[in-house]
Amino acid sequence: MGPSENPNRIQYVVEGGHSLSGEIAPSGNKNAALPIIAASLLTDQLVQLSNVPHIRDVETMVELIQSIGADVRWTGQNELEIQARNLRPANLDPALCARIRASILLAGPMLARCGELRLPPPGGDVIGRRRLDSHFLALRQLGVEIQTDDHYYFRADQLIGADVFFDEPSVTATENALCAAVSARGTTILRNCASEPHVQDLANFLNGLGADVEGIGTNTMTVRGGNALRGAKHRIGPDHIEVGSLIGLAAVTGSGITIRDAGVHHLRSTLMNFERLGIVCEVLGDDLKVLAEQEMKIEADFGGHIPKIEDQPWPAFPADTMSIAIVAATQCDGVVLMFEKMFESRMFFVDKLIAMGARIVLCDPHRAIVSGPSKLRGARLESPDIRAGMAMLIAAMCADGTSTINNAQQIERGYERIDERLNALGARITRIPSRG
């Protein structure tokens, strides 16, 4: 992005109807990079991170930790060095915090290092209510005092291990509790905690610093706190949501592509649900091949009943892939019920798909019936959030004619150089930044 560009306004002009071919590697997992960057504040030693997605949300998190005293530098396109020698419990910039929800992830590390944090309300995607209660309940059990007004004020003279049961398996609450627990006195047990790939990546990073976390990948983790933490080198794992996006994109454009280093061990539910839409992939070692010109016939349930694709906490189908699956279903032969259980506003982008020609009935904020295949037409679109924006980009690429996607900077919050990388496969996407 050039110095004269306005980072708040990006437009994509997409020429639809082109098939793709070639190889592409997914970026590092955004939802792992953000908590790992925050957790780098737990040690005053050098942390070296690779495969870091160079995207807007990561840049914002870097600005946040720099603002409280961390030394950070990009040593390569996707490599970061972080050293937090002299942290200060300063007030965080409300404008920066409003950009990303992940600013809440600074609570655990800052309590461990400085004993306090004053946090403005976090921002992020508007996909429904995203409660912070699970964070507060867990941190209070670990000895944190919390006051709320127009900001959140966290304070802890001493973090103390506890037996914590989460009222919901919140990803960011689990990550905050993990970071606090590794510096707490005694043992912490986290029950009904999240176990997504990015939570696993964070826990493995913490162990690389010298922490003692057991039960990684399960819904019960045990943390023996108080170990001295050192520096570490860590590679961020591949983004399984981006892999799901690439599968959907290849399928609806009739393309055959190979996704290298796809993290296939994290894709069982994703592949299973795409197969229900008639979209088949081949696993080739660490790579994934999406076959060209697939049948794309929706598989009915036994007895001929309408099938259902629903998201749930890991290891079930990821909520962030639901928008992609909805677009894919519009190009498949048959009827499917899409059930978004986790966010009540996630589906409010389907009116844009209907305007493009999709046959979708929005039953309520959580359920939509998709009947396909539908011939989509180019349209003028607006990206409301990261995943819906990517879904619109996919729809535009399989539509007849040209589409314009405004507010495309939302897509770039989660997908690194997506226009360049897809154009290298044969897409026709023109990125138009605002000037002045």
C-alpha positions as CSV (number, residue, x, y, z in Angstrom):
1,M,0.0,0.0,0.0
2,G,1.5,3.3,-1.1
3,P,1.9,6.3,1.3
4,S,-0.8,8.3,-0.4
5,E,-3.5,5.6,-0.3
6,N,-6.4,5.7,2.1
7,P,-6.3,2.4,4.0
8,N,-10.0,2.7,4.8
9,R,-11.3,2.5,1.2
10,I,-10.4,-0.3,-1.2
11,Q,-12.5,-1.4,-4.2
12,Y,-12.2,-4.7,-6.2
13,V,-13.4,-4.8,-9.8
14,V,-13.9,-8.5,-10.7
15,E,-14.4,-9.9,-14.1
16,G,-16.3,-13.2,-13.7
17,G,-16.3,-16.4,-15.7
18,H,-12.6,-17.2,-15.7
19,S,-11.3,-20.7,-14.6
20,L,-8.2,-21.0,-12.5
21,S,-5.2,-23.3,-12.5
22,G,-1.9,-23.8,-10.8
23,E,-0.7,-24.0,-7.2
24,I,-1.3,-21.7,-4.2
25,A,-0.2,-21.9,-0.6
26,P,-2.5,-20.6,2.2
27,S,-1.2,-17.8,4.3
28,G,-0.4,-18.2,8.0
29,N,-3.5,-18.5,10.2
30,K,-4.6,-14.9,11.2
31,N,-6.4,-16.2,14.2
32,A,-3.2,-17.9,15.4
33,A,-0.9,-15.0,14.6
34,L,-2.9,-12.4,16.6
35,P,-2.8,-14.3,20.0
36,I,0.8,-15.4,19.4
37,I,1.9,-11.8,18.8
38,A,0.1,-10.8,22.0
39,A,1.6,-13.7,23.9
40,S,5.1,-12.6,22.8
41,L,4.7,-10.0,25.5
42,L,4.9,-12.7,28.2
43,T,8.8,-12.8,27.9
44,D,11.4,-10.1,27.7
45,Q,13.5,-12.3,25.4
46,L,13.5,-12.3,21.6
47,V,10.6,-14.0,19.8
48,Q,11.0,-14.8,16.1
49,L,7.8,-15.6,14.2
50,S,7.6,-16.9,10.6
51,N,4.7,-17.4,8.2
52,V,3.0,-14.4,9.7
53,P,0.2,-13.2,7.4
54,H,1.0,-9.6,6.5
55,I,-2.6,-8.3,6.7
56,R,-4.4,-5.3,8.2
57,D,-5.4,-7.0,11.5
58,V,-1.8,-8.2,12.1
59,E,-0.5,-4.7,11.4
60,T,-2.9,-3.2,13.9
61,M,-1.9,-5.7,16.6
62,V,1.8,-4.8,15.9
63,E,0.9,-1.1,16.3
64,L,-0.8,-1.9,19.6
65,I,2.1,-3.8,21.2
66,Q,4.5,-1.1,20.0
67,S,2.4,1.5,21.7
68,I,3.0,-0.2,25.1
69,G,6.8,-0.5,24.7
70,A,7.5,-3.7,22.6
71,D,10.2,-3.5,20.0
72,V,8.8,-5.0,16.7
73,R,10.2,-5.2,13.3
74,W,9.4,-7.0,10.1
75,T,12.5,-8.9,9.0
76,G,10.8,-10.3,5.9
77,Q,7.5,-10.3,4.1
78,N,6.1,-12.8,6.6
79,E,8.6,-12.7,9.4
80,L,8.4,-10.7,12.7
81,E,10.9,-10.2,15.5
82,I,9.4,-9.1,18.9
83,Q,11.2,-8.2,22.1
84,A,9.2,-6.8,25.0
85,R,11.9,-5.7,27.4
86,N,10.3,-2.6,28.8
87,L,6.5,-2.8,28.8
88,R,4.4,-0.1,30.4
89,P,0.8,-0.4,31.5
90,A,-0.3,2.5,29.3
91,N,-3.8,3.1,28.1
92,L,-4.3,1.5,24.7
93,D,-5.3,3.7,21.7
94,P,-9.1,3.5,21.3
95,A,-8.9,4.0,17.6
96,L,-6.5,1.0,17.2
97,C,-8.6,-1.2,19.5
98,A,-11.7,-0.3,17.6
99,R,-10.2,-1.9,14.4
100,I,-9.9,-5.4,15.8
101,R,-11.6,-7.6,18.4
102,A,-8.2,-9.2,19.1
103,S,-7.1,-6.3,21.2
104,I,-8.8,-8.1,24.1
105,L,-6.0,-10.7,23.8
106,L,-3.6,-8.3,25.4
107,A,-5.3,-8.7,28.8
108,G,-3.7,-12.0,29.8
109,P,-0.1,-11.1,28.8
110,M,-0.2,-7.6,30.2
111,L,-1.6,-8.8,33.5
112,A,1.2,-11.3,33.6
113,R,3.9,-8.7,32.9
114,C,2.5,-5.4,34.3
115,G,-0.3,-6.4,36.6
116,E,-2.8,-4.1,35.0
117,L,-4.4,-3.0,31.7
118,R,-6.9,-0.4,30.7
119,L,-8.6,-1.5,27.5
120,P,-11.0,0.4,25.3
121,P,-13.9,-1.6,23.8
122,P,-12.6,-4.0,21.2
123,G,-13.9,-3.8,17.6
124,G,-13.9,-6.4,14.8
125,D,-16.5,-7.8,12.5
126,V,-20.2,-7.0,13.1
127,I,-21.6,-10.5,12.8
128,G,-23.7,-10.5,15.9
129,R,-23.2,-10.2,19.6
130,R,-19.7,-11.2,20.6
131,R,-19.8,-11.4,24.4
132,L,-16.8,-10.8,26.7
133,D,-18.3,-12.5,29.7
134,S,-16.2,-15.7,29.3
135,H,-13.0,-13.6,29.4
136,F,-14.1,-11.8,32.6
137,L,-15.3,-15.0,34.4
138,A,-12.1,-16.9,33.6
139,L,-9.7,-14.0,34.5
140,R,-11.6,-13.3,37.8
141,Q,-11.1,-16.9,38.8
142,L,-7.3,-16.4,38.2
143,G,-7.2,-13.5,40.6
144,V,-8.0,-10.6,38.3
145,E,-10.0,-7.6,39.5
146,I,-12.1,-6.1,36.7
147,Q,-13.9,-2.8,36.5
148,T,-16.1,-1.7,33.6
149,D,-17.3,1.8,32.5
150,D,-16.5,3.2,29.1
151,H,-13.3,1.1,29.3
152,Y,-12.3,-2.2,30.9
153,Y,-9.8,-2.0,33.7
154,F,-8.0,-5.2,34.6
155,R,-5.7,-5.5,37.7
156,A,-3.9,-8.4,39.4
157,D,-1.3,-8.2,42.1
158,Q,-0.7,-12.0,41.7
159,L,-2.2,-14.4,39.2
160,I,-3.3,-17.6,40.9
161,G,-4.1,-21.0,39.3
162,A,-7.7,-22.1,39.3
163,D,-10.1,-24.8,38.0
164,V,-11.9,-22.8,35.3
165,F,-15.1,-23.9,33.5
166,F,-16.0,-21.9,30.5
167,D,-19.7,-21.2,30.0
168,E,-19.0,-21.4,26.3
169,P,-15.9,-22.7,24.4
170,S,-14.8,-19.2,23.4
171,V,-11.6,-19.1,21.4
172,T,-10.3,-15.7,22.6
173,A,-11.3,-16.3,26.2
174,T,-9.5,-19.6,26.1
175,E,-6.4,-17.9,24.7
176,N,-6.5,-15.1,27.3
177,A,-6.8,-17.6,30.1
178,L,-4.0,-19.7,28.7
179,C,-1.7,-16.6,28.6
180,A,-2.6,-15.7,32.2
181,A,-2.3,-19.2,33.5
182,V,1.2,-19.8,32.3
183,S,2.3,-16.9,34.6
184,A,0.0,-17.8,37.5
185,R,1.2,-19.4,40.7
186,G,0.1,-23.1,40.8
187,T,-1.9,-25.2,38.4
188,T,-4.8,-24.1,36.2
189,I,-7.3,-26.5,34.6
190,L,-9.3,-25.1,31.7
191,R,-12.5,-27.0,31.1
192,N,-14.9,-26.7,28.2
193,C,-12.3,-24.6,26.5
194,A,-11.9,-24.1,22.8
195,S,-9.6,-26.4,20.8
196,E,-9.4,-24.8,17.3
197,P,-6.2,-25.1,15.3
198,H,-5.2,-21.5,16.3
199,V,-5.7,-22.3,20.0
200,Q,-3.5,-25.4,19.5
201,D,-0.9,-23.2,17.7
202,L,-0.9,-20.7,20.6
203,A,-0.5,-23.5,23.2
204,N,2.4,-25.0,21.3
205,F,4.0,-21.5,21.1
206,L,3.7,-21.1,24.8
207,N,5.3,-24.5,25.4
208,G,8.1,-23.3,23.1
209,L,8.6,-20.3,25.5
210,G,9.0,-22.8,28.4
211,A,5.4,-23.0,29.6
212,D,3.8,-26.4,30.6
213,V,0.5,-26.9,28.8
214,E,-1.0,-30.3,28.5
215,G,-4.2,-31.5,26.7
216,I,-3.6,-29.4,23.6
217,G,-6.3,-30.2,21.0
218,T,-8.8,-31.2,23.6
219,N,-11.5,-29.4,25.6
220,T,-9.6,-29.7,28.9
221,M,-6.1,-28.2,29.2
222,T,-3.9,-28.2,32.2
223,V,-1.4,-25.4,32.8
224,R,1.3,-25.7,35.4
225,G,2.2,-22.0,35.8
226,G,5.1,-20.0,37.0
227,N,7.8,-21.3,34.7
228,A,10.5,-18.8,33.6
229,L,9.8,-18.0,30.0
230,R,12.4,-17.6,27.3
231,G,12.6,-16.5,23.7
232,A,11.6,-18.8,20.9
233,K,11.3,-19.3,17.2
234,H,7.8,-20.3,15.9
235,R,6.2,-20.9,12.6
236,I,2.5,-20.0,12.3
237,G,0.4,-22.8,10.9
238,P,-1.6,-22.6,7.7
239,D,-5.0,-20.9,7.7
240,H,-7.6,-23.6,7.5
241,I,-10.3,-21.0,6.8
242,E,-8.4,-19.7,3.8
243,V,-8.0,-23.3,2.6
244,G,-11.8,-23.7,2.8
245,S,-12.2,-20.5,0.9
246,L,-9.9,-21.7,-1.9
247,I,-11.8,-25.0,-2.1
248,G,-15.1,-23.2,-2.6
249,L,-13.6,-20.8,-5.1
250,A,-12.1,-23.6,-7.2
251,A,-15.3,-25.5,-7.2
252,V,-17.7,-22.7,-8.3
253,T,-15.3,-21.6,-11.1
254,G,-14.8,-25.2,-12.3
255,S,-11.1,-25.0,-11.6
256,G,-8.5,-27.5,-10.8
257,I,-5.9,-26.2,-8.3
258,T,-3.4,-27.6,-5.9
259,I,-3.3,-26.1,-2.4
260,R,0.2,-26.6,-1.0
261,D,1.0,-27.2,2.7
262,A,-2.8,-27.1,3.4
263,G,-2.7,-28.4,7.0
264,V,-4.8,-31.4,5.9
265,H,-4.9,-32.8,9.5
266,H,-7.2,-29.9,10.4
267,L,-9.6,-30.3,7.5
268,R,-11.7,-33.4,8.2
269,S,-14.9,-31.6,8.9
270,T,-14.3,-29.0,6.1
271,L,-13.8,-31.7,3.5
272,M,-16.7,-33.8,4.8
273,N,-19.2,-30.9,4.5
274,F,-17.9,-29.9,1.0
275,E,-18.4,-33.5,0.0
276,R,-22.0,-33.2,1.0
277,L,-22.2,-30.5,-1.6
278,G,-20.6,-32.8,-4.2
279,I,-17.2,-31.0,-4.0
280,V,-14.4,-33.6,-3.7
281,C,-10.7,-33.0,-3.0
282,E,-7.7,-35.4,-3.1
283,V,-5.2,-35.4,-0.2
284,L,-1.6,-35.7,-1.6
285,G,0.6,-35.8,1.5
286,D,0.6,-32.3,2.9
287,D,-1.1,-30.9,-0.2
288,L,-4.7,-30.8,-1.3
289,K,-5.9,-31.0,-4.9
290,V,-9.3,-29.6,-5.8
291,L,-10.5,-31.5,-8.9
292,A,-11.7,-29.5,-12.0
293,E,-15.3,-29.7,-13.4
294,Q,-16.8,-31.5,-10.5
295,E,-20.3,-33.0,-10.4
296,M,-21.4,-30.7,-7.5
297,K,-24.6,-32.5,-6.7
298,I,-25.9,-32.1,-3.2
299,E,-26.1,-35.4,-1.3
300,A,-29.6,-35.9,0.2
301,D,-29.9,-37.4,3.7
302,F,-31.2,-41.0,3.9
303,G,-34.8,-41.2,2.9
304,G,-34.4,-38.3,0.5
305,H,-34.6,-35.6,3.1
306,I,-33.0,-32.2,2.7
307,P,-29.5,-32.2,4.1
308,K,-28.2,-29.7,6.6
309,I,-24.7,-28.1,7.0
310,E,-24.2,-26.5,10.4
311,D,-21.3,-24.9,12.2
312,Q,-20.3,-25.8,15.7
313,P,-17.3,-25.4,17.9
314,W,-14.2,-27.3,16.8
315,P,-13.7,-30.0,15.6
316,A,-17.0,-29.5,13.8
317,F,-17.5,-27.3,10.7
318,P,-16.0,-23.9,11.3
319,A,-18.3,-20.9,11.6
320,D,-15.9,-18.8,9.5
321,T,-16.3,-21.2,6.5
322,M,-20.2,-20.9,6.5
323,S,-20.3,-17.9,4.2
324,I,-18.1,-19.7,1.7
325,A,-20.2,-22.8,1.8
326,I,-23.4,-20.8,1.1
327,V,-21.9,-19.4,-2.1
328,A,-20.6,-22.8,-3.1
329,A,-24.1,-24.3,-2.5
330,T,-25.7,-21.8,-5.0
331,Q,-23.7,-23.5,-7.7
332,C,-24.6,-27.1,-6.7
333,D,-27.5,-29.2,-7.9
334,G,-30.0,-29.7,-5.2
335,V,-31.3,-28.1,-1.9
336,V,-29.5,-27.7,1.4
337,L,-30.3,-26.1,4.7
338,M,-27.4,-23.9,6.0
339,F,-27.6,-23.5,9.8
340,E,-25.4,-20.8,11.3
341,K,-25.6,-21.5,15.0
342,M,-22.9,-19.2,16.4
343,F,-23.6,-15.6,15.1
344,E,-27.0,-14.1,14.6
345,S,-25.8,-11.6,11.9
346,R,-23.5,-13.8,9.9
347,M,-26.1,-14.5,7.2
348,F,-27.2,-11.0,6.5
349,F,-25.1,-10.8,3.4
350,V,-27.2,-13.3,1.4
351,D,-29.5,-10.5,0.1
352,K,-26.5,-9.5,-2.1
353,L,-26.3,-13.1,-3.5
354,I,-30.1,-13.1,-4.1
355,A,-29.6,-9.8,-6.1
356,M,-27.0,-11.6,-8.2
357,G,-29.5,-14.4,-9.0
358,A,-29.0,-16.9,-6.2
359,R,-32.1,-18.8,-5.0
360,I,-31.9,-18.5,-1.2
361,V,-34.6,-18.3,1.4
362,L,-33.4,-16.7,4.6
363,C,-35.6,-18.4,7.2
364,D,-34.4,-16.4,10.2
365,P,-31.0,-14.9,11.3
366,H,-29.6,-18.4,11.7
367,R,-31.0,-20.5,8.8
368,A,-31.1,-20.3,5.0
369,I,-32.3,-22.7,2.4
370,V,-30.2,-22.7,-0.8
371,S,-31.5,-24.2,-4.0
372,G,-29.1,-24.6,-6.9
373,P,-27.6,-24.3,-9.3
374,S,-28.2,-20.6,-10.0
375,K,-26.7,-18.5,-12.7
376,L,-25.2,-15.5,-11.0
377,R,-24.9,-12.0,-12.6
378,G,-22.3,-9.4,-11.9
379,A,-23.4,-6.7,-9.4
380,R,-22.2,-3.8,-7.2
381,L,-21.5,-5.2,-3.8
382,E,-20.4,-4.1,-0.3
383,S,-18.2,-6.2,1.9
384,P,-19.6,-6.1,5.5
385,D,-17.0,-8.3,7.1
386,I,-14.0,-10.5,6.3
387,R,-15.7,-13.8,5.5
388,A,-18.8,-12.4,3.8
389,G,-16.4,-10.2,1.8
390,M,-14.5,-13.3,0.6
391,A,-17.8,-15.0,-0.2
392,M,-18.8,-12.1,-2.4
393,L,-15.5,-12.2,-4.1
394,I,-16.0,-15.9,-4.9
395,A,-19.5,-15.2,-6.1
396,A,-18.2,-12.4,-8.4
397,M,-15.6,-14.7,-9.8
398,C,-18.2,-17.3,-11.0
399,A,-20.8,-14.7,-12.1
400,D,-21.4,-13.5,-15.6
401,G,-20.1,-10.0,-16.2
402,T,-18.2,-7.6,-14.0
403,S,-18.8,-7.0,-10.3
404,T,-17.6,-4.1,-8.1
405,I,-16.9,-4.9,-4.4
406,N,-16.7,-1.8,-2.2
407,N,-15.3,-1.8,1.3
408,A,-12.9,-4.5,0.1
409,Q,-10.4,-3.5,2.8
410,Q,-12.5,-5.8,5.0
411,I,-11.4,-8.8,2.9
412,E,-7.7,-7.6,3.3
413,R,-8.1,-7.7,7.1
414,G,-8.0,-11.5,6.7
415,Y,-6.6,-12.5,3.3
416,E,-3.1,-11.5,2.4
417,R,-2.6,-10.0,-1.1
418,I,-5.6,-12.1,-2.2
419,D,-6.0,-10.2,-5.5
420,E,-2.4,-10.8,-6.5
421,R,-2.4,-14.4,-5.5
422,L,-5.7,-15.3,-7.3
423,N,-4.7,-13.3,-10.4
424,A,-1.6,-15.5,-10.6
425,L,-4.0,-18.4,-11.0
426,G,-5.9,-16.8,-13.8
427,A,-8.4,-14.5,-12.0
428,R,-9.2,-11.0,-13.2
429,I,-9.3,-8.8,-10.1
430,T,-8.4,-5.1,-10.2
431,R,-7.6,-3.5,-6.9
432,I,-8.5,0.2,-6.8
433,P,-7.3,2.1,-3.6
434,S,-8.6,5.5,-2.8
435,R,-6.1,8.3,-3.1
436,G,-5.6,11.4,-1.0
